[in-house]
């Protein structure tokens, strides 16, 4: 890892204000582990309260709408989450692609809106078990990612600062089935090549690629030792400071690579 590892907790639809104490504990621990960049994406309702108190961690959203504003009941714009204190937004998560029918084109338009609002983005990609079993995982992820990321002509100049990619095989999310280190290495290498092809050597090399899917303190060190793994997008294990910071700690350890 050349840049600081990036460890992001995706709280999904978990957390009321009772969880603020956990966010505080994560923030305090992050202040002691500056070798790692720690961030949390809580539900929308907790973005502002966590942002207001946080001294070290950055706070992000789990989605935003593609429009600047308007008659979109129940939706929230990139500018609104930025106003609440969000510094980044997770886009294209499989739970939104599958549960809300988000297409690659829609995800790309959300990415444009988020970048225009000054947010960083974490762009998710990943295949189903069926796609992997049929031997088409690499082709699928390449196509999905290429169609979801901003086209090179529309990308900001500081792409490596503004964009992070997260590889999250759907069959590994919340299942306890982590991808093998060989599978992670293969897919991250494919994603790296795509990023270099799209955005050029200088920027494409520097974009961090996170792995997500059943990352736990127990398996984190092994995953972070895989080439091209620049951190993790963590679901279940980010809900307590103990397990989340266990993962962050593993990322801060020097690896063999
Ligand atoms: P789990 O860590 O619970 O498998 O979730 C991964 C994920 O979807 C993070 O975005």
py3Dmol code that shows the C-alpha trace and the ligand (Angstrom):
import py3Dmol

protein = """\
ATOM      1  CA  UNK A   1       0.000   0.000   0.000  1.00  0.00           C
ATOM      2  CA  UNK A   2       1.538   3.280  -0.995  1.00  0.00           C
ATOM      3  CA  UNK A   3      -1.162   5.563   0.373  1.00  0.00           C
ATOM      4  CA  UNK A   4      -2.646   5.396   3.852  1.00  0.00           C
ATOM      5  CA  UNK A   5      -5.052   2.461   4.074  1.00  0.00           C
ATOM      6  CA  UNK A   6      -8.665   3.600   3.960  1.00  0.00           C
ATOM      7  CA  UNK A   7     -11.060   1.795   6.279  1.00  0.00           C
ATOM      8  CA  UNK A   8     -14.699   2.723   5.809  1.00  0.00           C
ATOM      9  CA  UNK A   9     -17.617   1.525   7.900  1.00  0.00           C
ATOM     10  CA  UNK A  10     -20.937   1.196   6.089  1.00  0.00           C
ATOM     11  CA  UNK A  11     -23.584   1.114   8.796  1.00  0.00           C
ATOM     12  CA  UNK A  12     -26.339   0.405   6.235  1.00  0.00           C
ATOM     13  CA  UNK A  13     -29.786   0.782   7.874  1.00  0.00           C
ATOM     14  CA  UNK A  14     -28.422   0.386  11.385  1.00  0.00           C
ATOM     15  CA  UNK A  15     -28.148   3.050  14.009  1.00  0.00           C
ATOM     16  CA  UNK A  16     -30.171   5.592  15.946  1.00  0.00           C
ATOM     17  CA  UNK A  17     -28.733   8.268  18.212  1.00  0.00           C
ATOM     18  CA  UNK A  18     -28.003   5.533  20.725  1.00  0.00           C
ATOM     19  CA  UNK A  19     -25.137   4.573  18.389  1.00  0.00           C
ATOM     20  CA  UNK A  20     -23.428   7.949  18.734  1.00  0.00           C
ATOM     21  CA  UNK A  21     -21.356   6.618  21.626  1.00  0.00           C
ATOM     22  CA  UNK A  22     -19.948   3.951  19.292  1.00  0.00           C
ATOM     23  CA  UNK A  23     -19.064   6.590  16.700  1.00  0.00           C
ATOM     24  CA  UNK A  24     -17.342   8.607  19.444  1.00  0.00           C
ATOM     25  CA  UNK A  25     -15.313   5.571  20.474  1.00  0.00           C
ATOM     26  CA  UNK A  26     -14.324   4.972  16.833  1.00  0.00           C
ATOM     27  CA  UNK A  27     -13.274   8.615  16.495  1.00  0.00           C
ATOM     28  CA  UNK A  28     -11.189   8.498  19.667  1.00  0.00           C
ATOM     29  CA  UNK A  29      -9.467   5.296  18.568  1.00  0.00           C
ATOM     30  CA  UNK A  30      -8.819   6.723  15.090  1.00  0.00           C
ATOM     31  CA  UNK A  31      -6.913   9.593  16.710  1.00  0.00           C
ATOM     32  CA  UNK A  32      -4.467   7.022  18.049  1.00  0.00           C
ATOM     33  CA  UNK A  33      -4.063   5.274  14.675  1.00  0.00           C
ATOM     34  CA  UNK A  34      -3.162   8.016  12.273  1.00  0.00           C
ATOM     35  CA  UNK A  35      -1.474   5.589   9.882  1.00  0.00           C
ATOM     36  CA  UNK A  36      -4.963   4.611   8.786  1.00  0.00           C
ATOM     37  CA  UNK A  37      -7.705   6.831   7.343  1.00  0.00           C
ATOM     38  CA  UNK A  38     -10.940   5.887   9.088  1.00  0.00           C
ATOM     39  CA  UNK A  39     -14.395   6.897   7.903  1.00  0.00           C
ATOM     40  CA  UNK A  40     -18.010   6.082   8.688  1.00  0.00           C
ATOM     41  CA  UNK A  41     -21.082   6.093   6.458  1.00  0.00           C
ATOM     42  CA  UNK A  42     -24.009   6.052   8.904  1.00  0.00           C
ATOM     43  CA  UNK A  43     -27.678   6.410   7.944  1.00  0.00           C
ATOM     44  CA  UNK A  44     -28.549   9.943   6.736  1.00  0.00           C
ATOM     45  CA  UNK A  45     -30.032  10.846  10.119  1.00  0.00           C
ATOM     46  CA  UNK A  46     -26.697  10.400  11.877  1.00  0.00           C
ATOM     47  CA  UNK A  47     -24.442  12.223   9.402  1.00  0.00           C
ATOM     48  CA  UNK A  48     -24.717  15.603  11.059  1.00  0.00           C
ATOM     49  CA  UNK A  49     -24.510  14.500  14.698  1.00  0.00           C
ATOM     50  CA  UNK A  50     -21.437  12.371  14.002  1.00  0.00           C
ATOM     51  CA  UNK A  51     -19.809  15.077  11.864  1.00  0.00           C
ATOM     52  CA  UNK A  52     -20.390  17.672  14.596  1.00  0.00           C
ATOM     53  CA  UNK A  53     -18.498  15.678  17.188  1.00  0.00           C
ATOM     54  CA  UNK A  54     -15.851  13.925  15.091  1.00  0.00           C
ATOM     55  CA  UNK A  55     -12.292  15.161  15.356  1.00  0.00           C
ATOM     56  CA  UNK A  56     -10.561  12.560  13.223  1.00  0.00           C
ATOM     57  CA  UNK A  57     -12.893  10.415  11.174  1.00  0.00           C
ATOM     58  CA  UNK A  58     -14.705  11.662   8.103  1.00  0.00           C
ATOM     59  CA  UNK A  59     -18.407  11.021   7.650  1.00  0.00           C
ATOM     60  CA  UNK A  60     -20.164  10.023   4.459  1.00  0.00           C
ATOM     61  CA  UNK A  61     -23.540   9.075   3.030  1.00  0.00           C
ATOM     62  CA  UNK A  62     -24.629   5.729   1.615  1.00  0.00           C
ATOM     63  CA  UNK A  63     -26.407   7.175  -1.421  1.00  0.00           C
ATOM     64  CA  UNK A  64     -27.565  10.419  -2.982  1.00  0.00           C
ATOM     65  CA  UNK A  65     -29.925  11.450  -5.767  1.00  0.00           C
ATOM     66  CA  UNK A  66     -28.623  12.425  -9.183  1.00  0.00           C
ATOM     67  CA  UNK A  67     -30.579  15.696  -9.358  1.00  0.00           C
ATOM     68  CA  UNK A  68     -29.648  18.934  -7.599  1.00  0.00           C
ATOM     69  CA  UNK A  69     -33.110  19.235  -6.105  1.00  0.00           C
ATOM     70  CA  UNK A  70     -36.778  19.161  -7.009  1.00  0.00           C
ATOM     71  CA  UNK A  71     -39.939  17.116  -6.599  1.00  0.00           C
ATOM     72  CA  UNK A  72     -38.349  13.834  -5.494  1.00  0.00           C
ATOM     73  CA  UNK A  73     -40.194  12.715  -2.383  1.00  0.00           C
ATOM     74  CA  UNK A  74     -37.977  10.807   0.002  1.00  0.00           C
ATOM     75  CA  UNK A  75     -34.754  11.455  -1.889  1.00  0.00           C
ATOM     76  CA  UNK A  76     -31.729  13.457  -0.829  1.00  0.00           C
ATOM     77  CA  UNK A  77     -29.283  15.412  -2.962  1.00  0.00           C
ATOM     78  CA  UNK A  78     -25.493  15.404  -2.892  1.00  0.00           C
ATOM     79  CA  UNK A  79     -25.501  19.059  -1.795  1.00  0.00           C
ATOM     80  CA  UNK A  80     -27.783  18.168   1.137  1.00  0.00           C
ATOM     81  CA  UNK A  81     -25.548  15.432   2.460  1.00  0.00           C
ATOM     82  CA  UNK A  82     -22.528  17.709   1.980  1.00  0.00           C
ATOM     83  CA  UNK A  83     -24.360  20.409   3.931  1.00  0.00           C
ATOM     84  CA  UNK A  84     -24.951  17.900   6.744  1.00  0.00           C
ATOM     85  CA  UNK A  85     -21.207  17.281   6.947  1.00  0.00           C
ATOM     86  CA  UNK A  86     -20.671  14.375   4.561  1.00  0.00           C
ATOM     87  CA  UNK A  87     -17.322  14.362   2.792  1.00  0.00           C
ATOM     88  CA  UNK A  88     -18.024  11.346   0.614  1.00  0.00           C
ATOM     89  CA  UNK A  89     -20.822   9.126  -0.635  1.00  0.00           C
ATOM     90  CA  UNK A  90     -20.945   5.398  -1.278  1.00  0.00           C
ATOM     91  CA  UNK A  91     -22.492   4.739  -4.694  1.00  0.00           C
ATOM     92  CA  UNK A  92     -23.531   1.662  -6.607  1.00  0.00           C
ATOM     93  CA  UNK A  93     -23.675  -0.626  -3.591  1.00  0.00           C
ATOM     94  CA  UNK A  94     -25.189  -3.970  -4.601  1.00  0.00           C
ATOM     95  CA  UNK A  95     -27.965  -3.486  -2.044  1.00  0.00           C
ATOM     96  CA  UNK A  96     -29.039  -0.416  -4.016  1.00  0.00           C
ATOM     97  CA  UNK A  97     -28.418  -1.905  -7.447  1.00  0.00           C
ATOM     98  CA  UNK A  98     -30.493  -4.969  -6.521  1.00  0.00           C
ATOM     99  CA  UNK A  99     -32.964  -3.563  -3.988  1.00  0.00           C
ATOM    100  CA  UNK A 100     -33.658  -0.293  -5.800  1.00  0.00           C
ATOM    101  CA  UNK A 101     -33.040  -1.301  -9.398  1.00  0.00           C
ATOM    102  CA  UNK A 102     -30.131   1.123  -9.857  1.00  0.00           C
ATOM    103  CA  UNK A 103     -28.591   0.759 -13.311  1.00  0.00           C
ATOM    104  CA  UNK A 104     -24.962   1.521 -14.188  1.00  0.00           C
ATOM    105  CA  UNK A 105     -26.155   4.669 -15.984  1.00  0.00           C
ATOM    106  CA  UNK A 106     -28.046   5.884 -12.929  1.00  0.00           C
ATOM    107  CA  UNK A 107     -25.077   5.177 -10.667  1.00  0.00           C
ATOM    108  CA  UNK A 108     -22.847   7.145 -13.046  1.00  0.00           C
ATOM    109  CA  UNK A 109     -25.203  10.127 -12.959  1.00  0.00           C
ATOM    110  CA  UNK A 110     -25.160  10.018  -9.160  1.00  0.00           C
ATOM    111  CA  UNK A 111     -21.348   9.985  -9.279  1.00  0.00           C
ATOM    112  CA  UNK A 112     -21.373  13.106 -11.447  1.00  0.00           C
ATOM    113  CA  UNK A 113     -23.756  14.842  -9.053  1.00  0.00           C
ATOM    114  CA  UNK A 114     -21.680  13.888  -6.013  1.00  0.00           C
ATOM    115  CA  UNK A 115     -18.416  15.069  -7.566  1.00  0.00           C
ATOM    116  CA  UNK A 116     -20.047  18.324  -8.668  1.00  0.00           C
ATOM    117  CA  UNK A 117     -21.157  18.891  -5.069  1.00  0.00           C
ATOM    118  CA  UNK A 118     -17.547  18.534  -3.926  1.00  0.00           C
ATOM    119  CA  UNK A 119     -17.922  15.061  -2.440  1.00  0.00           C
ATOM    120  CA  UNK A 120     -15.547  12.158  -2.806  1.00  0.00           C
ATOM    121  CA  UNK A 121     -17.133   8.934  -3.994  1.00  0.00           C
ATOM    122  CA  UNK A 122     -16.692   5.277  -3.160  1.00  0.00           C
ATOM    123  CA  UNK A 123     -17.854   3.375  -6.232  1.00  0.00           C
ATOM    124  CA  UNK A 124     -18.902  -0.203  -5.514  1.00  0.00           C
ATOM    125  CA  UNK A 125     -18.834  -3.123  -7.908  1.00  0.00           C
ATOM    126  CA  UNK A 126     -19.132  -6.873  -7.574  1.00  0.00           C
ATOM    127  CA  UNK A 127     -20.592  -9.993  -9.088  1.00  0.00           C
ATOM    128  CA  UNK A 128     -23.239 -12.481  -7.921  1.00  0.00           C
ATOM    129  CA  UNK A 129     -22.386 -16.068  -6.982  1.00  0.00           C
ATOM    130  CA  UNK A 130     -23.997 -17.214 -10.219  1.00  0.00           C
ATOM    131  CA  UNK A 131     -21.804 -14.927 -12.319  1.00  0.00           C
ATOM    132  CA  UNK A 132     -18.698 -16.146 -10.525  1.00  0.00           C
ATOM    133  CA  UNK A 133     -19.681 -19.799 -10.932  1.00  0.00           C
ATOM    134  CA  UNK A 134     -20.185 -19.276 -14.647  1.00  0.00           C
ATOM    135  CA  UNK A 135     -16.625 -17.926 -14.938  1.00  0.00           C
ATOM    136  CA  UNK A 136     -17.758 -14.438 -15.953  1.00  0.00           C
ATOM    137  CA  UNK A 137     -16.872 -12.460 -12.829  1.00  0.00           C
ATOM    138  CA  UNK A 138     -13.969 -10.524 -14.328  1.00  0.00           C
ATOM    139  CA  UNK A 139     -15.842  -9.543 -17.485  1.00  0.00           C
ATOM    140  CA  UNK A 140     -18.890  -8.549 -15.442  1.00  0.00           C
ATOM    141  CA  UNK A 141     -17.020  -6.349 -12.978  1.00  0.00           C
ATOM    142  CA  UNK A 142     -15.023  -4.630 -15.740  1.00  0.00           C
ATOM    143  CA  UNK A 143     -18.183  -3.775 -17.636  1.00  0.00           C
ATOM    144  CA  UNK A 144     -20.112  -2.695 -14.545  1.00  0.00           C
ATOM    145  CA  UNK A 145     -17.337  -0.488 -13.242  1.00  0.00           C
ATOM    146  CA  UNK A 146     -16.547   1.114 -16.573  1.00  0.00           C
ATOM    147  CA  UNK A 147     -20.209   2.031 -17.060  1.00  0.00           C
ATOM    148  CA  UNK A 148     -20.637   3.317 -13.491  1.00  0.00           C
ATOM    149  CA  UNK A 149     -17.500   5.448 -13.048  1.00  0.00           C
ATOM    150  CA  UNK A 150     -17.377   8.932 -14.562  1.00  0.00           C
ATOM    151  CA  UNK A 151     -16.224   8.885 -18.184  1.00  0.00           C
ATOM    152  CA  UNK A 152     -12.641  10.206 -18.469  1.00  0.00           C
ATOM    153  CA  UNK A 153     -13.845  13.400 -20.175  1.00  0.00           C
ATOM    154  CA  UNK A 154     -16.146  14.154 -17.214  1.00  0.00           C
ATOM    155  CA  UNK A 155     -13.703  13.184 -14.473  1.00  0.00           C
ATOM    156  CA  UNK A 156     -12.125  15.775 -12.175  1.00  0.00           C
ATOM    157  CA  UNK A 157      -8.368  16.338 -12.520  1.00  0.00           C
ATOM    158  CA  UNK A 158      -7.654  15.031  -9.008  1.00  0.00           C
ATOM    159  CA  UNK A 159      -9.381  11.743  -9.673  1.00  0.00           C
ATOM    160  CA  UNK A 160      -7.212   9.730  -7.273  1.00  0.00           C
ATOM    161  CA  UNK A 161      -8.268  11.971  -4.386  1.00  0.00           C
ATOM    162  CA  UNK A 162     -11.925  12.064  -5.314  1.00  0.00           C
ATOM    163  CA  UNK A 163     -12.599   8.475  -6.328  1.00  0.00           C
ATOM    164  CA  UNK A 164     -12.209   5.206  -4.447  1.00  0.00           C
ATOM    165  CA  UNK A 165     -13.370   1.861  -5.821  1.00  0.00           C
ATOM    166  CA  UNK A 166     -14.743  -0.920  -3.619  1.00  0.00           C
ATOM    167  CA  UNK A 167     -14.829  -4.496  -4.871  1.00  0.00           C
ATOM    168  CA  UNK A 168     -17.608  -6.271  -3.018  1.00  0.00           C
ATOM    169  CA  UNK A 169     -18.540  -9.699  -4.374  1.00  0.00           C
ATOM    170  CA  UNK A 170     -22.249  -9.999  -3.562  1.00  0.00           C
ATOM    171  CA  UNK A 171     -21.902 -13.561  -2.314  1.00  0.00           C
ATOM    172  CA  UNK A 172     -19.382 -12.371   0.304  1.00  0.00           C
ATOM    173  CA  UNK A 173     -21.556  -9.600   1.778  1.00  0.00           C
ATOM    174  CA  UNK A 174     -22.955 -10.463   5.196  1.00  0.00           C
ATOM    175  CA  UNK A 175     -22.418 -14.172   4.605  1.00  0.00           C
ATOM    176  CA  UNK A 176     -19.120 -14.871   6.343  1.00  0.00           C
ATOM    177  CA  UNK A 177     -17.824 -16.206   2.986  1.00  0.00           C
ATOM    178  CA  UNK A 178     -14.787 -14.092   2.236  1.00  0.00           C
ATOM    179  CA  UNK A 179     -13.347 -14.246  -1.257  1.00  0.00           C
ATOM    180  CA  UNK A 180     -10.067 -16.129  -1.444  1.00  0.00           C
ATOM    181  CA  UNK A 181      -6.931 -13.996  -1.489  1.00  0.00           C
ATOM    182  CA  UNK A 182      -6.309 -15.280  -5.030  1.00  0.00           C
ATOM    183  CA  UNK A 183      -9.757 -14.100  -6.164  1.00  0.00           C
ATOM    184  CA  UNK A 184      -9.245 -10.722  -4.500  1.00  0.00           C
ATOM    185  CA  UNK A 185      -5.776 -10.344  -6.053  1.00  0.00           C
ATOM    186  CA  UNK A 186      -7.081 -11.220  -9.510  1.00  0.00           C
ATOM    187  CA  UNK A 187     -10.013  -8.808  -9.383  1.00  0.00           C
ATOM    188  CA  UNK A 188      -8.055  -5.938  -7.851  1.00  0.00           C
ATOM    189  CA  UNK A 189      -5.426  -6.277 -10.581  1.00  0.00           C
ATOM    190  CA  UNK A 190      -8.172  -6.144 -13.211  1.00  0.00           C
ATOM    191  CA  UNK A 191      -9.668  -3.044 -11.570  1.00  0.00           C
ATOM    192  CA  UNK A 192      -6.248  -1.375 -11.368  1.00  0.00           C
ATOM    193  CA  UNK A 193      -5.690  -1.941 -15.077  1.00  0.00           C
ATOM    194  CA  UNK A 194      -9.119  -0.529 -15.889  1.00  0.00           C
ATOM    195  CA  UNK A 195      -8.428   2.582 -13.767  1.00  0.00           C
ATOM    196  CA  UNK A 196      -5.094   3.157 -15.524  1.00  0.00           C
ATOM    197  CA  UNK A 197      -6.721   2.635 -18.935  1.00  0.00           C
ATOM    198  CA  UNK A 198      -9.484   5.106 -18.066  1.00  0.00           C
ATOM    199  CA  UNK A 199      -7.676   7.831 -16.161  1.00  0.00           C
ATOM    200  CA  UNK A 200      -4.035   7.415 -17.120  1.00  0.00           C
ATOM    201  CA  UNK A 201      -1.004   6.034 -15.345  1.00  0.00           C
ATOM    202  CA  UNK A 202      -0.498   8.819 -12.827  1.00  0.00           C
ATOM    203  CA  UNK A 203      -4.056   9.096 -11.474  1.00  0.00           C
ATOM    204  CA  UNK A 204      -5.193   5.532 -12.202  1.00  0.00           C
ATOM    205  CA  UNK A 205      -2.356   4.031 -10.133  1.00  0.00           C
ATOM    206  CA  UNK A 206      -3.210   6.134  -7.092  1.00  0.00           C
ATOM    207  CA  UNK A 207      -6.928   5.399  -6.783  1.00  0.00           C
ATOM    208  CA  UNK A 208      -7.475   3.240  -3.732  1.00  0.00           C
ATOM    209  CA  UNK A 209      -9.267  -0.057  -4.255  1.00  0.00           C
ATOM    210  CA  UNK A 210     -11.039  -1.401  -1.175  1.00  0.00           C
ATOM    211  CA  UNK A 211     -12.233  -4.933  -0.595  1.00  0.00           C
ATOM    212  CA  UNK A 212     -15.616  -5.491   1.035  1.00  0.00           C
ATOM    213  CA  UNK A 213     -17.498  -8.610   2.085  1.00  0.00           C
ATOM    214  CA  UNK A 214     -17.355 -10.209   5.551  1.00  0.00           C
ATOM    215  CA  UNK A 215     -14.168  -8.398   6.583  1.00  0.00           C
ATOM    216  CA  UNK A 216     -13.533  -9.056  10.290  1.00  0.00           C
ATOM    217  CA  UNK A 217     -10.620  -8.373  12.646  1.00  0.00           C
ATOM    218  CA  UNK A 218      -9.717 -12.076  12.292  1.00  0.00           C
ATOM    219  CA  UNK A 219      -9.324 -12.072   8.501  1.00  0.00           C
ATOM    220  CA  UNK A 220      -8.304  -8.445   7.926  1.00  0.00           C
ATOM    221  CA  UNK A 221      -4.509  -8.840   8.029  1.00  0.00           C
ATOM    222  CA  UNK A 222      -4.609 -11.580   5.387  1.00  0.00           C
ATOM    223  CA  UNK A 223      -6.790  -9.433   3.099  1.00  0.00           C
ATOM    224  CA  UNK A 224      -4.657  -6.305   3.544  1.00  0.00           C
ATOM    225  CA  UNK A 225      -1.559  -8.269   2.535  1.00  0.00           C
ATOM    226  CA  UNK A 226      -3.065  -8.870  -0.926  1.00  0.00           C
ATOM    227  CA  UNK A 227      -1.499  -6.648  -3.608  1.00  0.00           C
ATOM    228  CA  UNK A 228      -3.661  -3.680  -4.664  1.00  0.00           C
ATOM    229  CA  UNK A 229      -5.883  -3.851  -1.580  1.00  0.00           C
ATOM    230  CA  UNK A 230      -5.916  -0.276  -0.284  1.00  0.00           C
ATOM    231  CA  UNK A 231      -8.315  -0.801   2.586  1.00  0.00           C
ATOM    232  CA  UNK A 232     -11.771  -2.186   3.330  1.00  0.00           C
ATOM    233  CA  UNK A 233     -15.446  -1.320   3.139  1.00  0.00           C
ATOM    234  CA  UNK A 234     -16.878  -2.940   6.233  1.00  0.00           C
ATOM    235  CA  UNK A 235     -20.530  -3.666   7.014  1.00  0.00           C
ATOM    236  CA  UNK A 236     -21.443  -5.726  10.076  1.00  0.00           C
ATOM    237  CA  UNK A 237     -18.056  -5.480  11.755  1.00  0.00           C
ATOM    238  CA  UNK A 238     -18.161  -1.660  11.652  1.00  0.00           C
ATOM    239  CA  UNK A 239     -21.063  -1.472  14.089  1.00  0.00           C
ATOM    240  CA  UNK A 240     -18.909  -1.709  17.184  1.00  0.00           C
ATOM    241  CA  UNK A 241     -15.758   0.276  17.855  1.00  0.00           C
ATOM    242  CA  UNK A 242     -14.014  -2.886  19.055  1.00  0.00           C
ATOM    243  CA  UNK A 243     -14.374  -4.908  15.891  1.00  0.00           C
ATOM    244  CA  UNK A 244     -14.089  -1.948  13.499  1.00  0.00           C
ATOM    245  CA  UNK A 245     -10.910  -0.669  15.076  1.00  0.00           C
ATOM    246  CA  UNK A 246      -9.569  -4.220  15.167  1.00  0.00           C
ATOM    247  CA  UNK A 247      -9.753  -4.085  11.377  1.00  0.00           C
ATOM    248  CA  UNK A 248      -8.209  -0.609  11.226  1.00  0.00           C
ATOM    249  CA  UNK A 249      -5.373  -1.801  13.435  1.00  0.00           C
ATOM    250  CA  UNK A 250      -4.646  -4.690  11.075  1.00  0.00           C
ATOM    251  CA  UNK A 251      -4.491  -2.197   8.201  1.00  0.00           C
ATOM    252  CA  UNK A 252      -1.923  -0.127  10.064  1.00  0.00           C
ATOM    253  CA  UNK A 253       0.446  -3.053  10.503  1.00  0.00           C
ATOM    254  CA  UNK A 254       3.261  -3.250   7.989  1.00  0.00           C
ATOM    255  CA  UNK A 255       2.497  -5.943   5.420  1.00  0.00           C
ATOM    256  CA  UNK A 256       4.917  -8.104   3.434  1.00  0.00           C
ATOM    257  CA  UNK A 257       4.220  -6.120   0.298  1.00  0.00           C
TER     258      UNK A 257
END
"""
ligand_1 = """\
10
LIG
P -20.369 -7.065 5.507
O -19.032 -6.572 6.023
O -21.434 -7.088 6.566
O -20.216 -8.357 4.766
O -20.884 -5.984 4.434
C -20.027 -5.573 3.437
C -20.649 -4.411 2.763
O -21.629 -4.538 2.067
C -20.028 -3.096 2.978
O -20.545 -2.143 2.103
"""
view = py3Dmol.view(width=600, height=400)
view.addModel(protein, "pdb")
view.setStyle({"model": 0}, {"cartoon": {"style": "trace"}})
view.addModel(ligand_1, "xyz")
view.setStyle({"model": 1}, {"stick": {}})
view.zoomTo()
view.show()
